[in-house]
Amino acid sequence: MSVPEKVLAKERKANRLIYEKSPYLLQHIYNPVDWHPWSEEAFKKAAQEDKPVFLSIGYSTCHWCHVMAHESFEDEEVADIINNYFVPIKVDREERPDVDSVYMTVCQALTGSGGWPMTIMMTPDQKPFFAGTYYPKESRYGRPGLIDLLTTAAKKWKSHRESLVSTSDKIIEALQDQFNVKNEPGDLSKETIKNAFSFFSNLFDPTYGGFREAPKFPTPHHLMFLLRYYQLEKEEKALTMVEKTLEQMYKGGIFDHIGFGFSRYSTDNKWLAPHFEKMLYDNALLISTYLEAYQVTGKELYKTVAVKSMAYILRELTSEEGGFYCAQDADSEGEEGKYYVFTPDEIVMLLGQEDGEYFNKYFNITDKGNFEGKSIPNLIQNKEFDTPNEKIEELSKKVFEYRMTRTYLHKDDKILTSWNALMIVAFAKAYKVLQDEKYLEVAKKAIGFIEDKLVNKDGRVLARYREGEASYLGYLDDYAFLVWALIELYEGTFEISFLDKALGLNQDMIRYFWDDENSGFYLYGADGEDLIARPKEIYDGAIPSGNSVAAYNLIRLARLTGDKKLDALANIQLKFYVAATREYPMGYSFYIMALLFALYPSSELICVLKDNKDLETIKAIVNEKFMPHQTILIKEEKNKEHINTLIPFVKEYGIQNDKTTYYICKNNSCAAPINDAQELSDALRS
């Protein structure tokens, strides 16, 4: 926000959020509620004024956050109650995942569910005595209203304080095991992997793909696991589940056929009517998954979807400096989805009678409509959905340009290290699979942005950047996802500097987040703000957990480097999950990808180059096939000293017969060196 805007805001009686950077917090600066950001000052005020704290957590593109804000936080009556009897605090869950995690655990434990907006009432020492999500202003249909809840809580604070404080103490005590997952004895077994596959098989929707009934979430790491399971076990059903889901998601309205990119989730089982917000992390993980499916099957459709989704990211969610923004909103002009839907007459008026009718039929835009009287363009009934159509592409461009004139969609333009790392993974994979230099340049620019803007003078990674300011000490996800991105960049380019950085950052992650006593990684670092709990997140939800990605990184780095210490830590981290996966393996699909790497045979390829031109030959050979468990090291004259120092065992490998030499090792046994590229290709295929 510029200085003149801030001056104007002060004249309009802005609250304390005016000096924040979060787009979500800035949406609330003119609320009559006297919001504070999460701060020591706010809790001191609560203690001094002897008031409980009213905590509201959300994010800027959250539809129901907007609804609650309009109904209650913009309302003078509600604001008077909150301001008189509470100290109100607003938190952006994307900036403070540590705060969000602690109170989401409370909310889920007390109510059986969670979500945003999250509503918490707590003591001045941050201990909650009430938790919930969205509440209307007034009680209705058996659902309590916010005014009634606030009034009751305020009265109890005055008359039954001891009871509320006692309740908060009991809540924290009861949840300690959920906050701090502990290592339990158990062996690593392929049985966990087979059980996970059985869960997916039993819950799979054979008609529309995906798992369970509506609402349906993409959860791309489920599909990434199934692709690996198919490759290792030759289980056709695993591939069937992946392909059906990827095709149906593309055909439905969850994919934006006009402007590209995926929405957050589908409210129905056909993937037709989405919750229209578009998140960076969903698109990043989906791009990676479609690219892997393209590698496995060779089907152009999957490549096309990935390319279109990357085009959306570059057009809408990429900053000039190279970082990626968080999200685009679901709402326009106060209505969810209004920006994305059409009527047949509207299209005919734009494209003309013949082309308009052709376009309407192709995308099933009808008079009846499929979303509140209008139509979301989709291909669910279109049998030619996977056939290139130049005419539709040209007409879609016209519709897109028309749609752009409708209104402005709010964009959350903060840059998060963790989500940026996921998108770097996607662009690195795109370069590896498609060998298009532009994707590599995007990934490198984004890594450069993080190194330049999101690392402090002490070398500590930071979590958020916006308007020239980086803030918040990085969380586990920031480190784990960034290590993953660096590994992917190394495997796409074979530039040893990326592997070197991955190893260094991984060591920092261990130093700041590892629990020496009970194993696993904490969500926030040893140098972070002390909250009422220091949680460990292991569940793979919309995004893989930092612990799961850390496990995946550890085993990959151990195999790449031959480092016994990393291998031992990877084993400890993998065993950390044994108890959790025994009950519900489907909830830990990214972790199980790491388990696959550990328990199934893997192979190592060491290439010693005589001629640098052979590097491109190697890239072409290793990228034509989906080989997630193949580790590859490239030794050439320009990196020889670096790689020999970083990975000492590579010193033993040299050029044979005065030609580029390839060494293939499987299950701790190496075959005879190969000098011929075609022979290498045949050996890898086998």
HURA-V579756 format. One line per field, one symbol per residue. ss: DSSP state (@ for helix, = for strand, . for the rest). phi: phi as a letter, one per 40 degrees, with the letter a starting at -180 (. if undefined). burial: + if it has 9 or more other C-alpha atoms within 8 Angstrom, else -. A space follows every 50 residues. Layout:
# HURA-V579756
ss = ???
phi = ???
burial = ???
This chain:
# HURA-V579756
ss = ..@@@@@@@@@....@@@@...@@@@.........==..@@@@@@@@@@. .=======....@@@@@@@@@@@..@@@@@@@@@@=======....@@@@ @@@@@@@@@@@......=====.....=====.......=..=..@@@@@ @@@@@@@@@.@@@@@@@@@@@@@@.@@@@..........@@@@@@@@@@@ @@@=......=....==..@@@@@@@@@@@@@@..@@@@@@@@@@@@@@@ @...=......=..==.......==..==@@@@@@@@@@@@@@@@@@..@ @@@@@@@@@@@@@@@@.=.....=..==..==..==.@@@==.@@@@@@@ @.@@@@@@@@@@@.......=..===.............@@@@@@@@@@@ @@@@......==..==@@@@@@@@@@@@@@@@@@..@@@@@@@@@@@@@@ @@@.=.....======..=====..@@@@@@@@@@@@@@@@@@..@@@@@ @@@@@@@@@@@@@=......=........................@@@@@ @@@@@@@@@@@..@@@@@@@@@@@@..@@@@@@@@@@@@@@@@@@@@@@. ..======.....@@@@@@@@@@......======....@@@@@@@.@@@ @@...=..=.======..==...=..@@@@@@@@@.
phi = .ccdccccccccgccccdccbcdccccbcbcccccbccacdccccccccf bcbbbbbaacbccccccccccbccccccdcccccbbbcbbbccccbcccd cdccdcccccbgaaibcbbbbacccgccbaaabcbccbcafgcccccccc ccccccccbbddcccccccccccccdcccbcbcbcibcacccccccdcdc cccccccbggbgcccbbcfdcdcccccccdccbfcccccdcccccccccc ccccccccbggbccabcbccgcbccccbbccdccccddccccccccbgcc dccccccccccccccbbbccchcbccabccbafgbcgdcbbabdcccccc bgdcccccccccbfcbccgbafgbbcdabdcccbcbbdbccccccccccc ccccccabcdbcccbbdcccccccdcccccccccfbcccccccccccccc ccbbbcccgccbcbbafgbbagddcdddcccccdccccccccbgcccccc ccccccccccccbccccbggbccbccccccbcabcbbbccccbdcdcccc ccccccccccbgcccccccdcccccdcdcccccacccbccdccccdcccc dbbbbbbbccbcccccccdcccccbcbcbcbbbbbbdcbdccccccbdcc dccbcbgfbdbbbbbbfgbbccdbbbcccccccccc
burial = -----+--+----+++++---+++++-++++++++++----++++++--- +++++++++++++++--+++++++++-++++++-+++++++++-++-+++ +++++++++-+--+-+++++++++-++++-+++++++++----+++++++ +--++++--++--++-+++-++--++--+++++----+---++-+++-++ +--++--++++---++++++++++++++++----+--++-++++++-+++ ++++++-+-+++++++++++++++++++++++++++++++++++++---- -++-++-++++++---++---+++++++++++---++++-++++--+++- ++--+++-++++++++--+++--+++++++--------------++++++ --+-----+++++++++++++++++++++++++-----++-++-+++-++ --++++---+++++++---+-+++++++++++++++++++++-+-+-+++ +++-++--++-++++---+++++++--------+++++-+---+++++++ ++++++++++-++--++-++-++++++++-+--++++++++++++++--- -+++++++++---++-+++-+++-+----+++++++--++--++--+--- ----++--++++++++------+++-+-+++-----
